[in-house]
Amino acid sequence: MRVQTTIEIFDYWNRIRGAADAPLKSQVEPSAVPHLLQSLFILETREQGDIGFRLAGTRICDLFGRDLRGARFSSLWANGQHADIERTAMGVMDHAMPALFNATGYSTVGHQASFEIIMMPLRSPGGACDRLLGAIAPTAVASWLEIVPLEFLALDRSRLLPGKFASTAPAELRPINEIVASKSAGFGQVMRRMVSQLLTSAEAR
């Protein structure tokens, strides 16, 4: 994790969750992170079984040249990656463990820019994780961003962030493994294996 926006929102998420795996959605206070709001989003599971934007910051909407409220999250991604993106987002909620994405954004006229995207689970009062708090931020300044719309994002890699198991600052978290499901292993198997690795690592320290 290298971008200040993703580091700060991960720090905030860690603070408000305390000893829990994930904070309640009611604990998120926009006034606590006003300088980050334009880069933040909230995703929710919907009745039709997909994941959509409940809220999207103004800078995120400007990046894509449209209002993203109500849009399907996977619609931002390259063809062929929609299912993997939705499985990953569902896995973050099901296993209450945040994930970090590295992605390349492509504009409508061929520009490219690198992005960090973080997703962190939020709980409903009943205890289930059914929303995600996240942020999208470019890794470097580009003069064309927010002027020329992005056409889509292409996933480079995704990693679990070992939140409660980490003893280092968020900026020093090391990548674990890619979590996009392969044909030979289901997403649930991949997540269980990675959680096991994190627990083993924590016990060894």
RODO-2510 file (C-alpha; in nm, 4 decimals, decimal comma):
residues 205
     n   res          X          Y          Z
     1     m     0,0000     0,0000     0,0000
     2     r     0,1658     0,3202    -0,1169
     3     v    -0,0988     0,5854    -0,1821
     4     q    -0,1793     0,8213     0,1052
     5     t    -0,5545     0,8015     0,0459
     6     t    -0,5676     0,4230     0,0792
     7     i    -0,3312     0,4254     0,3775
     8     e    -0,5438     0,6829     0,5624
     9     i    -0,8801     0,5156     0,5005
    10     f    -0,7359     0,1771     0,6015
    11     d    -0,6048     0,3401     0,9212
    12     y    -0,9490     0,4884     0,9874
    13     w    -1,1272     0,1567     0,9249
    14     n    -0,8872    -0,0157     1,1646
    15     r    -0,9490     0,2450     1,4344
    16     i    -1,3271     0,2309     1,4276
    17     r    -1,3493    -0,1487     1,4183
    18     g    -1,1438    -0,1897     1,7363
    19     a    -1,1197    -0,5602     1,8197
    20     a    -1,3965    -0,6610     1,5765
    21     d    -1,3306    -0,8121     1,2354
    22     a    -1,5233    -0,5264     1,0741
    23     p    -1,6932    -0,2088     1,2021
    24     l    -2,0660    -0,1427     1,1896
    25     k    -2,1683     0,0722     0,8940
    26     s    -2,3204     0,3159     1,1455
    27     q    -1,9696     0,3769     1,2849
    28     v    -1,8498     0,5386     0,9626
    29     e    -1,8546     0,9149     1,0161
    30     p    -1,7868     1,1220     0,7008
    31     s    -1,6881     1,4171     0,9191
    32     a    -1,3927     1,2145     1,0492
    33     v    -1,2295     1,1956     0,7049
    34     p    -1,3570     1,5009     0,5120
    35     h    -1,0432     1,5304     0,2996
    36     l    -1,0900     1,1739     0,1701
    37     l    -1,4601     1,1830     0,0825
    38     q    -1,4152     1,2652    -0,2851
    39     s    -1,2135     0,9430    -0,3320
    40     l    -1,4338     0,7123    -0,1238
    41     f    -1,7154     0,4777    -0,2198
    42     i    -1,9604     0,2449    -0,0485
    43     l    -2,0736    -0,0738    -0,2195
    44     e    -2,3711    -0,2883    -0,1230
    45     t    -2,5114    -0,6261    -0,2145
    46     r    -2,8411    -0,5999    -0,4007
    47     e    -3,1498    -0,8142    -0,4369
    48     q    -3,0518    -0,9185    -0,7881
    49     g    -2,7354    -1,0746    -0,6450
    50     d    -2,4780    -0,8261    -0,7714
    51     i    -2,2775    -0,5495    -0,6017
    52     g    -2,3494    -0,1859    -0,6757
    53     f    -2,2439     0,1626    -0,5728
    54     r    -2,4511     0,3027    -0,2892
    55     l    -2,2282     0,6110    -0,2803
    56     a    -1,9356     0,7317    -0,4914
    57     g    -1,7180     1,0355    -0,4250
    58     t    -1,7088     1,3209    -0,6723
    59     r    -1,3528     1,2483    -0,7803
    60     i    -1,4395     0,8858    -0,8617
    61     c    -1,7389     0,9986    -1,0683
    62     d    -1,5193     1,2551    -1,2441
    63     l    -1,2641     0,9851    -1,3275
    64     f    -1,5303     0,7909    -1,5187
    65     g    -1,7219     1,0933    -1,6457
    66     r    -2,0550     0,9837    -1,4961
    67     d    -2,2540     0,9498    -1,1761
    68     l    -2,1825     0,6017    -1,0408
    69     r    -2,4546     0,5856    -0,7757
    70     g    -2,6551     0,2708    -0,8478
    71     a    -2,4076     0,1438    -1,1087
    72     r    -2,2804    -0,2124    -1,0917
    73     f    -1,9261    -0,2200    -0,9510
    74     s    -1,8081    -0,4739    -1,2073
    75     s    -1,9138    -0,2387    -1,4899
    76     l    -1,5971    -0,0359    -1,4248
    77     w    -1,3770    -0,3305    -1,5143
    78     a    -1,2489    -0,4860    -1,8343
    79     n    -1,4557    -0,7504    -2,0088
    80     g    -1,3587    -1,0922    -1,8803
    81     q    -1,2856    -0,9661    -1,5279
    82     h    -1,6423    -0,8920    -1,4152
    83     a    -1,7002    -1,2284    -1,2460
    84     d    -1,3606    -1,2283    -1,0702
    85     i    -1,4163    -0,8745    -0,9396
    86     e    -1,7579    -0,9612    -0,7987
    87     r    -1,6277    -1,2830    -0,6408
    88     t    -1,3452    -1,0905    -0,4773
    89     a    -1,5827    -0,8254    -0,3404
    90     m    -1,8171    -1,0955    -0,2112
    91     g    -1,5192    -1,2714    -0,0518
    92     v    -1,4164    -0,9552     0,1325
    93     m    -1,7640    -0,9423     0,2870
    94     d    -1,7999    -1,3173     0,3490
    95     h    -1,4600    -1,3457     0,5213
    96     a    -1,4551    -0,9948     0,6776
    97     m    -1,1056    -0,9280     0,5485
    98     p    -1,0032    -0,6181     0,3460
    99     a    -0,8357    -0,6402     0,0073
   100     l    -0,6091    -0,4130    -0,1954
   101     f    -0,6206    -0,3942    -0,5744
   102     n    -0,3606    -0,2662    -0,8171
   103     a    -0,5230    -0,1761    -1,1471
   104     t    -0,4520     0,0096    -1,4696
   105     g    -0,7114     0,2549    -1,5951
   106     y    -0,7537     0,3158    -1,9668
   107     s    -0,9104     0,6327    -2,1010
   108     t    -1,1422     0,6644    -2,3979
   109     v    -0,8510     0,7973    -2,6050
   110     g    -0,5852     0,5495    -2,4952
   111     h    -0,4254     0,7141    -2,1911
   112     q    -0,3149     0,4854    -1,9076
   113     a    -0,2822     0,5422    -1,5335
   114     s    -0,2151     0,3163    -1,2348
   115     f    -0,4525     0,3013    -0,9389
   116     e    -0,4723     0,1596    -0,5883
   117     i    -0,8175     0,0444    -0,4836
   118     i    -0,9001    -0,0721    -0,1324
   119     m    -1,2143    -0,2493    -0,0133
   120     m    -1,3006    -0,3029     0,3558
   121     p    -1,6061    -0,4836     0,4967
   122     l    -1,8814    -0,3119     0,6970
   123     r    -2,1336    -0,4904     0,9194
   124     s    -2,5080    -0,4431     0,9538
   125     p    -2,6634    -0,4390     1,3043
   126     g    -2,7488    -0,8085     1,2611
   127     g    -2,3786    -0,8909     1,2294
   128     a    -2,3529    -0,9771     0,8604
   129     c    -2,1096    -0,7915     0,6341
   130     d    -2,3189    -0,6622     0,3446
   131     r    -2,1421    -0,3390     0,2507
   132     l    -1,7921    -0,2336     0,1567
   133     l    -1,6113     0,0910     0,2295
   134     g    -1,3459     0,1657    -0,0281
   135     a    -1,1285     0,4168    -0,2066
   136     i    -0,9903     0,4612    -0,5564
   137     a    -0,6753     0,6711    -0,5956
   138     p    -0,4169     0,7147    -0,8728
   139     t    -0,0627     0,6183    -0,7804
   140     a     0,0786     0,9231    -0,9613
   141     v    -0,0453     1,2612    -1,0807
   142     a    -0,1608     1,2717    -1,4436
   143     s    -0,2814     1,5952    -1,6018
   144     w    -0,5529     1,4237    -1,8067
   145     l    -0,7238     1,2476    -1,5169
   146     e    -1,0751     1,3784    -1,4407
   147     i    -1,0710     1,5573    -1,7794
   148     v    -1,0600     1,2588    -2,0145
   149     p    -1,2905     0,9862    -1,8770
   150     l    -1,1659     0,6389    -1,7961
   151     e    -1,3240     0,3718    -2,0113
   152     f    -1,2391     0,0796    -1,7844
   153     l    -1,0040    -0,0596    -1,5202
   154     a    -0,7932    -0,3714    -1,5755
   155     l    -0,6958    -0,5702    -1,2670
   156     d    -0,3220    -0,6261    -1,2257
   157     r    -0,3337    -0,8032    -0,8892
   158     s    -0,5297    -0,8193    -0,5654
   159     r    -0,4093    -0,8980    -0,2150
   160     l    -0,5561    -0,9547     0,1260
   161     l    -0,4571    -0,7046     0,3934
   162     p    -0,3909    -0,8978     0,7145
   163     g    -0,5622    -0,6323     0,9308
   164     k    -0,5813    -0,7784     1,2818
   165     f    -0,2772    -1,0001     1,2224
   166     a    -0,0492    -0,7171     1,1110
   167     s     0,2168    -0,5817     1,3436
   168     t     0,3509    -0,3271     1,0942
   169     a     0,2090     0,0027     0,9755
   170     p    -0,0275    -0,0156     0,6756
   171     a     0,2369     0,1355     0,4453
   172     e     0,4637    -0,1616     0,5219
   173     l     0,2136    -0,4412     0,4666
   174     r     0,3583    -0,7022     0,2369
   175     p     0,1603    -0,8646    -0,0474
   176     i     0,0297    -1,2088     0,0444
   177     n    -0,0884    -1,3779    -0,2745
   178     e    -0,3191    -1,3018    -0,5611
   179     i    -0,6772    -1,3823    -0,4706
   180     v    -0,8396    -1,4046    -0,8105
   181     a    -0,9854    -1,7546    -0,8281
   182     s    -0,8284    -1,9951    -1,0749
   183     k    -1,0077    -2,2676    -1,2670
   184     s    -0,8523    -2,5318    -1,0456
   185     a    -0,9494    -2,3732    -0,7124
   186     g    -1,2711    -2,2030    -0,6071
   187     f    -1,2612    -1,8590    -0,4519
   188     g    -1,3652    -1,9937    -0,1125
   189     q    -1,0746    -2,2395    -0,1153
   190     v    -0,8311    -1,9616    -0,2039
   191     m    -0,9611    -1,7376     0,0755
   192     r    -0,9480    -2,0198     0,3326
   193     r    -0,5904    -2,1051     0,2334
   194     m    -0,4822    -1,7409     0,2628
   195     v    -0,6509    -1,6957     0,6026
   196     s    -0,4705    -2,0107     0,7193
   197     q    -0,1384    -1,8670     0,5990
   198     l    -0,2040    -1,5416     0,7872
   199     l    -0,2900    -1,7257     1,1083
   200     t     0,0203    -1,9430     1,0798
   201     s     0,2334    -1,6340     1,0203
   202     a     0,0809    -1,4590     1,3228
   203     e     0,1430    -1,7597     1,5497
   204     a     0,5059    -1,7805     1,4358
   205     r     0,5789    -1,4184     1,5379
***
